[in-house]
Amino acid sequence: MKVTRSTPSPGGILEAALYVGDLDAAERFYGEILALECIQRVANRHAFFRVGGSVLLLFNADETAKPPENPNLPVPPHGARGPGHVCMTLSRTEIDEMRKHLLEWNIPIDAEFDWPSGARSLYVRDPAGNSVEFAEGHLWN
């Protein structure tokens, strides 16, 4: 696809979504264990968490596949099946602290290493099997 001068380039990602089967377990992981602020929970449909200037959307895939019930918010059905991935930024020191914190909660570490850029990454799994990465912000610089 050819990009022209009139094509606007987005300035960032406002929100990202992961899909879970057990919303209560996911809310505990992201809210209690990772200490993210839950800004919205709607029954067994979704829980939204603030992550810096972005929002992490956790959806029950079965519920988001249904057509919208509110005509004032006609969000089209969507969803995914299987594990997804999200990466959140932390400093190297904070990654070390997060590693200790996660192990105290008996959360196994999937992987941890330094990228060729020199950035550190730490990977774990949430209760739905999604890959959750913590990486230094200069990973893609």
N, C-alpha and C positions, 0 to 999 in steps of 0.2 A: 504494500500500500504506500502510495506516495504522500508525503506530508508537504503541504503548501504553506506559504507565509500566513494565510488566513486561518490555518488550523490552530486553535488554542491549545496550549500545553498545560495540563493540570499542574498545580503547584504543590500537591501533596496528596496523601491518602487520608481522608476524613474518618473512614471507618473500615473495618475488616471483619469478616464473619467466620465463625467456626460453627460446626453442627455437632450436637451432642444428643445422646439418648436419655441421659439422666440429668435434667436441669438442676436438681438440688445438689447432686454431687459436683457438677461443674461450678455452681455458684459458691459452694464451699471452697473448692480449689482456688478459684480466681479471687474470691472475696476474702476468705479467712486465711488461706495459706499464702497467696501472693499479695494480699492486702490492697487489692484494687478497689476503688470506690464503685459500688453498684449504683448506677443512676436510674435504672428502670428495671422492673420485673413485672411481667404480665403472665399470670397463672403458670401454665406449663408450656407456654409458647416461646418466651425469650427472657434473657437477662442481659443487660447492657452495662459495660464497665468502662470507666474513664481510664485512659492510658496516656498521660501527658496531654497533648492537644488533640488526640484521636480517641476513638471509641472502639472497643472490642465488643462485637455483637455475638452473643451465644444463642443459637437458635435450636429448638427441638425440630429436627428435619421433618418429622411427620406433620407437625403443626404448620410449618411455613409452606408446605406443599399445598395447603388448602387455599381456596380463593379468599380474597379479603372480605371481611364482614362489614367494615365501615366504609361507606361510599365517600366519606370525606378524606380517607387515607387509602386510596386504591393501590397499595403496594402489590405488585404482581407476585404470584406464587414463585418461590425459589427454594433452593436447597441443594445439598450435596450429600453423598453417602461415602463413608470411609474416612480415614484420618486426614486431617488438614494440617496446616502449619501456620504458625505466627511467630514473629521475632520481635522482642522488646529490647530496648537499649538500656544498658547499665555500664558503668565504668568497670574497669578491671577489678578494682577493689570491691565494688558492689557485687560483681559476679562471684568473687570468692565468698563474700558474705552470704549471697543467695544460695550457693552450693551447700554451705554449712546448714543454713536454715532448712533447705529442702531435705537434706539427710536427717535432720532432727524430726521431720514430719514423715520419715520413712519413704520419701519419694526417691526412687532410683534414678541415678544419672545415666542417661542414654549415651552421651558422648560429651567430651570437652577437649578443645584443642585451639591452637593458634592458626589462623588463616595466613596465606602468603602475604597478605597486606599487613600482618602483625596484629590484627584484631583477634580478640579472644571470644569464643563461643562456648556456651553451655546448653545442652539439650536435655529435656525431660519430657514425659508424657502426662497429659491431663487424664482425668478418669475416663474420657471417651476415646483415648488413644491418639488424640491430636498431638503433634510434635510442637512443643513450646521451647523456643530458643531465646536465650538472653545473650546479647552480643554488644561489643563496644561499637559506638556510633560511627567510627571511621571504617567500618567493615567494607563499605562500598566506595570509599574515597580513593 
